[in-house]
């Protein structure tokens, strides 16, 4: 299938849409695993072909609602395979995704839904699921991802009980792709509007900076409602063709990282500090510094630390 190409105004590099890349991997590597989702300690793999088919089902159901083109569709969930699938389906249906942080309280949720004029909201695993779901005004259409105890108007199984669309739509790269709201630390959240060109240019360029390709494995655990995870993990995966692994919950974080053995692990200073504290709890800094200075031992010690972290 030919890929749709659009030149960015500030560079000669050609930018390709995420959907075009999805179709490319679907045809060229359809049976290769793309996403790995842990559920109750078991790891469920989704191939490129399966992801594309499920995204087409999301698009089919959204088309059935007959929302105006470019309608806002919300995603209120921690990272999971269905987050990616819903996002792709929203793109296929010609709509605009509006992520909401999974830690958002009632005021933030209600503000974003109203401010963005969200037509339908996907809801997944949250920090306080019952309380947060109850805060969603009753007039909104809500669809639960397939995880326990999410009381929405429609469950994922019912929503996905539909034939997938048979076409493979691609967007105009100047079309609006997503509205990413800030966490609201300085008043009400601010919605940042991104076209396909703006978000995808950054995602495509990140491959050059990070040196990643289809052989890489990446953990997706930082909020997909934030631009960093969205660009450097989700969107860049469509260009690299690499594998994405998710975390079941905080208590299984180390287990899930160990299963993934990531070749790319994007983190924040707070988490690196926690890793450091965990290492130093087992070995004092002075002793660690000494061992790392010894040529023969430093590699052995470093490997043990990486193995312990699962990296």
N, C-alpha and C positions, 0 to 999 in steps of 0.2 A: 504494500500500500504506500503510495507517495505521501511524504510528510509535508504538512503545510509550513511554509517558511515566511518569516517576516524579518526584515532588517531593522535593527534598532537604530534610532536616529543618531546616537552618540558613538556608534561603532560599526565596523563592517561585518562583525560577527552576525550570523543568522540565528534568530531565536525560533524555536519550535514549541508548539503548545504541549502541555502535559498530556492531553488526550491523544495527540498524534504519537507521542512516545509510548503511551499505553498500548495503542494499536500496533505499534512497531514491535514491542516486546511480546505482545499476544501472538503475533504471527511468527516471529523468529525464535522465541523461547517460551512458548505457551505453557509447557509442562514444567518449567523451572519454578522453584519456590520463590515467591516475592515477599510475602508477609508471614510471620510466625506469631501466633497469639496463644499465650498460656491460659488455660481454664482449668481450675481445680487440680493444678499440678501436672496437667497433660498439655503437650504442645501441639497446637493445630496449625497446619501449614496451608497457605493459600497460594496457588500458582498464579502466574500472570493471566492465564486463561480464565481461571475462576474469579479473580478480582474483576476482570473486564466484564464477565457475564453478570456478576452481582451488581456492578455499577450500572449496567444497562437496565437491570430490573428496577433500581432506584429511579433512574431516568424515566422509565416507563410509567411508574406510579406517579411521579411528579407531573408528567405530561397529562396524566388522567385527571389531576386536580385542575388543570387548565388555568394555572396562574399566569398572569401577564409575563411576557418575556423580561428577564432581568429581575425577577422577584427575589427578595431576600429570604434565604433559607438558613435557619440557625443550627448550630451544632454545639451542644452543651454536654461535654463529656471529657473524661480523662482519655488519654491516648489508647487507641485500640485499632484492630484491623477494620472494624466497621466505620471508624472515623475517616480513614482513607477512602473506603468504598463509597460512603455517603458523599464525601467531597467530590469524588470523580463523577458520581451520578448527578450531583447538582450542576457540575460543569456541562455534562452531556445534555441536560435538560435546558440549558441556556439560562441558568439562574446564578445568583450571587451568594456565596457562602458567608455566614456571619458567625464566627466562632465566639463562644463565651467561656471564660476561664472556669474550670471545674470547681474552683474555690469561691466563686462569686456568691455573694449573699443576695437576699430577696430584692433589695433596692437596686443593686447593679443589674440583676437579671431583668427586672421589670423595665428599667431604664433602657437597656440595650434593645430589648424586644420592641419597645415602642419607638425609640429613636430611629432604629433601622427599618421599621415597618416589616418585621418578620412575618412571613405567611405560614411557615411550618417549622417546628423545632424538633430536631433529633436529640434524644436524651440518652446518655450512657451512664457509666459508673461515675459517681461523684463522692465528695468527702462526707457529706451528710445527705444521702440520697432522699430519704422521705421528706425531710424539712425543705430541701431545695426544690424538689419536684412540686411540693405543695405551694411553693411561692409563685409558681407559674400561673398567671391569670387563666381562668377557665375558657376564655374565648379563643385561645391559641390551639391549633392542631399540634398534637405531640405524638411522637413515635419513639418507642423505646428500643435501644440496641439490645441484643439477646443476652442480657445479664439479669440475675435475680432481683426481685423487689423494686422494679421501676414502674410505678403506677402511672401510666400514660394512657391516652385515648386509644392508641393502637400499638400492638406489639410488632417486633421486627418480623416474625414469622408470617404474620398476616399481611403486613405491608409488602413483603417480598414474594407473596404468592401471586405472581403475575408473570406473563411472558416478557422476556427482555426485548428492548427495542432492537430492530434488525439493522438499523443504520449506524454509522460511526461518525457522528457530528464532530466538527472542529470549530472552535471559536475564532472570531476575528481577534488578533492580538491586541487591538486597542480597546476591546470590550472590557467592562468591569468584571473582575474575577472574584474579589473578596473585600470585605470591610473588616479590618482588624482593630478591635477596641483596646485601648490601654487598660491597665489594671485599675485605674481610677484613684491613684494615690494622691492626686492633686485635684480633688473635686470629682465631678462626673466623668466617666470614661470618655475618651476622645476617639472617634472613629476615623481610622486612616484608610483611605480608599486606594486600592491597588488594581491596576489593569493587569492583564496577562503579561504584557510587555514588561512592566516594572518588576513584578514579583519573579517572573521566570528568567529575566535577564540576570538577576542576582543569583538565582538557583543554578543556572547553567554555568555562570562564571565561577561559582564555588567549586565546581569539579576541578578546574584548573588550579585553584589555590590549595585545595585539600588533596589533590592527586588521587581521587577515588574513581572506581570503575565497577563493573558488574561482579567482580570477585569480592567486593567488600561487604562487610556485615556491620550494621549500625543499630544501636539501641535508640528507640523512640520513647522517651520518658519525660523530658521537659515539656511544658504545656504547648500543645499545637495551636492554642489560641494566641501564642506569642509569635512574632515575626521570625525570631531566630530558628525555632524548631520547625516552623512551617516551611521556611526557605531552605535551611541547611540539611534538613532530614527528609520531610515529606516531598517537597517539590524536587529537590535535587535527586531523589531516588528514581524519579521518572526519567531523568537524563542519564544517570549512571547505570541504571539497571541492577543496582545492588540489592541485597536483602535487608529487610527491616524486621527487627524483633521488638516485641512489646513486653511490658512488665505487668504481672498479674496484680500485685499490690505492693505496698512498701515492705511488708514482712517477707516477701519473696524476691526482693530486689537483687540481692547477691546471687541467689540461685538462678534467676533469669539471666543475669549478666554472664554467669558462668556457662549457662547453656548456649548463649549466643557467641561467646568468645569474640567480642566486637573488634574489628580492625579500625573502626572510627567510633570514638566515644566523646561526644560533645557534652561538656558539663559547665557548671558555674562555680565560682570560688567557694561558696558555702559547702558544696558537696565534696570538693577536693580537700577542704579542711577536715571534713568528717572522715574521709579516707585516711588522711594523715594521722588523725587522732587514733584511729583504729590500729594503724601500724605501730605508732609509738606506745600504745598500750601494751603491746607485746614485746617491744624492743626499744629501750631508751634512745633518745636522739644521739647521745654521745657514742654509744656502742654502734648504732647504725652508721653514723658518719665514719667511724673507724673501719668497719667492715667494707663499706663502699669504696674506701681508698685502697684496699688490697686488690691488686689486679686479678688474681685467681678467684677470690671470693665474691667480688662485687657483682659479677654476672649471675652467680648462683643466688645471692641474696636478692638481687633485683628480680630474678625470675620467680622466686618464691613469693615476693610481694605482689607481683602481677597475677600469679596463679591464685593467691588468696583473694584478690579483688575481682578475679574473673576476667581480667583484661589481657 
